[in-house]
Amino acid sequence: MSIKLSVLDQSISHGREGAQQAFANTIALAKLCESLGYERFWVSEHHAFPVIAGSAPEVLISALGAATQTIKLGSGGIMLPHYSPFKVAENFSVLSNLYPNRIDLGVGRAPGTDMVTAKALATDGQPKFERFPELVSALTHYLWQNETTPLLSPKPVGDIPVWMLGSSPESAILAAEMGLPYNLAAFINHQADPKYIELYKRNYKPSKQFPEPYCVLTIGAFCAEDEAAALLLRLNFEITFYLFITGQHRSGMLTPEQSQAVTQSPQFTAFLQSRDVLRAVGNPQQVRHKIEHLAELFDVDEIMMVTNTYTLEDRMTSFRLIREAMPV
């Protein structure tokens, strides 16, 4: 089975002083993924989250473009309710001129943070979540129309692909109605249903830029030479994440040694099991089998993967092994 493979990186940071290394790691990973033949490399937007340094994906994309040659680069995504669509259009128009035909603009409705931070991001203290469809329409208008008021300058190179990111049936229907490619974030919603993709395809209204529907499924993936090592990589991230969301740990990512010392409660075990259904973990053949299964189950054109490990070396190994197990 042949399927396109892509990467979403979240710029894992080890403490406040780790951001510079996190960005250097992201650049190194993008260069590796390009050499391995991955389709695209996206970076996320998160705020006030000590484990993730990537609060300005448009800035990071510029650095990634300078370090790579051919791989498509994008945002996974820009959280549009925080911002002016005109300014986002300007940012990505500049990027498209710097790196022609390589830029994707993924947009989402979610805050990517807590509500205190979301209010701080909004110029008037009021994030525009309820206006998201309107904001997306304004954004595509600025990017895709020859004449706009105000004038978008510089003009983008070609029609920059605008992607709808989501994790719900509502986002799938909105993407369909607007004629946009859809990226279903199964790594966020571990109960995501293939019916979301069915809804998207059934309701799709062709647009000039995208006459046919296009679907990506984004999943968590942890691959190592043997299954036991992959399970440890997954456990390290999940313990850090669980302690963060339950308020027990608010600094950087735990080391593998620290996570193994944490007592696993029944609540954590249930949490972990609920998140494994739509995730690929194991040795290369196990991961390949799961990716192919999910691609067929959801009937998508592409699988995008998030691999949050403590070390860059483990991330690189994971993506290398997956690519070798699933050649172009």
Secondary structure, DSSP 8 states (H G I E B T S, - for coil): ---EEEEEE--B-SSGGGHHHHHHHHHHHHHHHHHHT-SEEEE----S-TTB--S-HHHHHHHHHHH-SSSEEEEEEEEGGGS-HHHHHHHHHHHHHHSTT-EEEEEESS-SS-HHHHHHHSTTS---GGGHHHHHHHHHHHHH-SS-SS--SS--SS---EEEEESSHHHHHHHHHHT--EEEETTT-TT--HHHHHHHHHT----SS-SS--EEEEEEEEE-SSHHHHHHHHHHHHHHHHHHHTTS--SS---HHHHHTS---HHHHHHHHHTSTTEEEESHHHHHHHHHHHHHHHT-SEEEEE---SSHHHHHHHHHHHHHHS--
